[in-house]
């Protein structure tokens, strides 16, 4: 029996929205403050997946300069109708305190790989928008409603409003069609229609260990919605942390031969309920009962291995994890923080065979960092790069970074010092508090320096090569469990990245040249 091994998208790939178009399956996931916006993954068999494209590649579609940590793109919803792909997404500008500034947009494309249109503004009443295409040709937007008022349930229900293709805007009355169950924190709505029922799939319980998928149905799109008597249909067994945790935020897809699957987010803690890989994506097989309710096979807890659909196996040739920067374009797995890849700060041609980054703002900036990184997708990883860098003062730094957000990162960086010249040391920011982990930086004597990070679950160890060609361990074994959603005063939503960066806090924007980046 062929099986799906979960998570199918390991590492930071939350809030999956899955669809099928003929024989192709597509899954969109959240990208938050990382650019380009929205990842779309592709499969032919639900077993093998590849990163296919990013729809939001232009500042005109997504301007995140200054966006807060874990702001930006929340919960994209992908759909297809009349030969057009529709993508709905939220750009979150603020999220802490009573208010949330959540702007919802729509882009379209005739081809999944683009070009994708300029955005159409929809509303800002809440987040997690999704578009439902009814059988009569009408289109309807649902999103959760945010209520900031004292004494109110801030997750106030699910708003429904018609979308006019002709006028490219929402039209008609807004109705609150579902106020949730006793699990509360009702969000992530998706509508489906089957056997005369409208099914409303929502996430409840909060996107933590109490996360769940709940279902309600109605004969009318406008309700009232009857709650599934066995809710939640999917949640996690918090007493068995070896299993997938945080299961929730589901979406449904029907295969060509009538089988049903649910895509959902999940997470895998490594220590003290901390998940350094962030929230990942898994698939569960489903079935319908005789009285027309959907169930997860073996549920309500998610399975690590799931029976695959009866479809021809279709593996993909994956992009190499060894990047020598000899191509004219970046590999798809590379991301930047908040800003587009543009020649004013990043180049693959300025020094052929190298990735050149010009010095940007500090690691705590939410504006113009010169940082290129990729998701950490395994608990055991070794990454290596080589940087050529000639700093002129202590405000200029370049190197290898293990990064969660502006508050939490660990950085093996090359800089210079007034007394002992070019040198290497380790910077750590933990809960926003800056530290340097060596008593004194170590002097460097060559133009280029090889840098390595070895990650074994919550432990990180750095080493470097300079001069004699031998690897030298540097600094202590570092606990990186703080690089997680779960180790912060206020909930956050991304995951750990590994990558290269350059800072020039003097404003001279001096460059660093990276010869390669290997991820093993």
Buried (B, 14 or more C-beta within 10 A) or exposed (E): EEEBEBBBBBBBBBBBBBBBEEEBBBBBBBBBBBBBBBBBBBBBBBBBBBBBBBBBBBEEBBEBEEBBBBBBBBBBBBBBBEEEBBBBBBBBBEBEEEEBEBBBBBBBBEEBEBEBBEBBEBBBBBBBBBBBBBEEEBBBBBBBBBBEEEEEBBBBBBBBBBBEBEEEBBEEEBBEBBBBBEBBBBBBBBBBBBEEBBBBBBBBBBBBBBBBBBBBBBEEBEBEBEBBEEBBBBBBBBEEBEBBBBBBBBBBBEBEEEBBBBBBBBBBBBBEBBBBBBBBBBBBBBEEEEEEBBBBBEBBBBBBEBBBBEBEEBEEEEEEBEBEBEEEEBBBBBBBBBBBBEEEBBBBEBBEEBBBBBBBBBBBBBBBBBBBBBBBBEBEBBBBBBBBBBBEBBBBBBBBBBBBBBBBBBBBBBBBBEEEEBBBBBBBBBEEEEEBBBEEBBBBEEEBBBBBBBBEEBBBBBBBBBEEEEEBEBBEEBBBBBBBBBBBEEEBBBBBBBBBBBBBBBEEBBBBBBBBBBBE
